Amino acid sequence: MRVLVVAAPLLGHVFPLMPLALALREAGHEVVVATGGEALRVRDSGLHVEEVVPADVRFGPIALRIMVTHPLVAKRELRGSGRLDFVSRLFGTVGNAMTEPLQALARRWKPDVVVHEPLAAAGSALNVPSIVHDVSLFDGLELTAAVGARMKAEVRSPATVLRTAPPTLAEFPGGRLMRFVAYSGDGEVPAWLAEPSGRPRILVSRSTAPGPGAGRMMAAVAKAADRVDAEFVLVRPARTEGLPDNVRTVGWVPIPRVLPFCDGIVHHGGAGTVLGALAAGVPQLVEPGPGDRTVHANAITGRGAGLKAGPREITPELLTRLIEDSKLQRAAGELCEEIAEMPAPADIAAQWESLVSAEIE
């Protein structure tokens, strides 16, 4: 079959789709990935990638316009309580820009089915059956509908949804379960980071998407680090000078390959990092914030698999608890086992034709 995989032009949106896309190719299907911007980096995978997002589409100016025209919506979003009001407007605008190029690609390539992440609702605006690929702890069908309602083109109801969240953490009606497999592209991992350090190791990551205050959490962790008996690794830090002796830094690294050698991770609450840490069984400290970040932080702490805190709440005691609390470790391990029992992308790809036929009919 010809499968068109569609993602918004952000790495955090295209990366979660790659394990299934690669598995479909391995199963003998033709696969094209349609995205834009920084997400075009997935060309390194060897898959054919089409650019369907105009170069002048930039998230910053779009977000600023929404904040100016809908200040109350923006205020709720910044508090982490915006629900889908802000995100639907943001990605609805991006979806409008993607629709015509996607339609042109579909007319030219004639895919049999489209697989898209929820915020790339333009994937369901083609005259082709579509399947939503969940990438977070939100209901992908609800997200697609919310974004589609803001778009000019008609967004049809997807045939089904692939659920990647472990059900005990976030369960939604309908769809098919598929194991989340972390993906972050190729990259070199320093030898010292590809093996245990001899002491507890805490990875500190930040969003791949630009935004205000991105470095505050790292700075807070670094400030408290010298009073914690652990090795800290800052990924892509804003500064590398003046750090305590137990803090090391790295540039871009494929985090899924690093997590097995970590005892905890501190991060911004992005969906890929949340699910990647769960798949590795690593306790996490999540920073609540706009978009899906507060929801993710609440879900992780509610399940007992991690902690939540803002930069001002970071203390040596909190960081020590992250790596020493046996209850956090046990809950993270339970979710890891639950994810491992879900059908792998390769399993889904092996039955792809029958799955698509059953859902379309």
CORBELFEN-V364371 format. One line per field, one symbol per residue. phi: phi as a letter, one per 20 degrees, with the letter a starting at -180 (. if undefined). psi: psi as a letter, one per 30 degrees, with the letter a starting at -180 (. if undefined). burial: # if it has 16 or more other C-alpha atoms within 10 Angstrom, else .. Layout:
phi = ???
psi = ???
burial = ???
This chain:
phi = .ededcbffcgfeegfefgfgfffffeneeccddaalfffgfgffnffcdecdgfeecfgffffffffecffffffffenceldffffffeffffffeffffffffffelfebddcfgedfgfeddebgccedgcbeefffffgfffffeefffdffffaceedffgfdbdcfmncfbffdfbbmeredggfedbfenbgcdecccffefrfmfeffgfffffeffdceaedceelffbcemeffeddcbefcfggeegfdddacdbenffffgfffffemdgcddefrfmeffgfffffffeneaccaegfefcgfffffgddfffffffffffgffffefgfgfffffdgfffffffff
psi = ljkkkkklhkefeeeffeeeeeeeefgglkkkkjaabffffffffflkkkjgjkfgjkeeeeeeeeeefieeeeeeeffggfbgeeeeeefeeeeeffeeeeeeeeeefilflkkllefhfffgglhkklkkjkgagljeeeeeeeeefflelkjlkleakjjfkkefejklklakkkkkjkkgallkkkeffgllfflkkkkjllkfkllkgffeeeeeeeefefgkilkkjkjhlelflgllfgklllbkkjeffeefglflkklfgkeeeeeeeeffgkkkjkjlalbgeeeeeeeeeefggalkllefgkleeeeeeeffjfeeeeeeeeeeeeefflkleeeeefgeeeeeeeee.
burial = .########################.#.#########.####....#.#####...#.#...#..##.....##.##..###.####################.##....###############################.#########.#.############...#....#.#########...#...#......########......##.##########.#.########........####...#################################################.#######.#..###.######....#############.#.#######.#...#.....
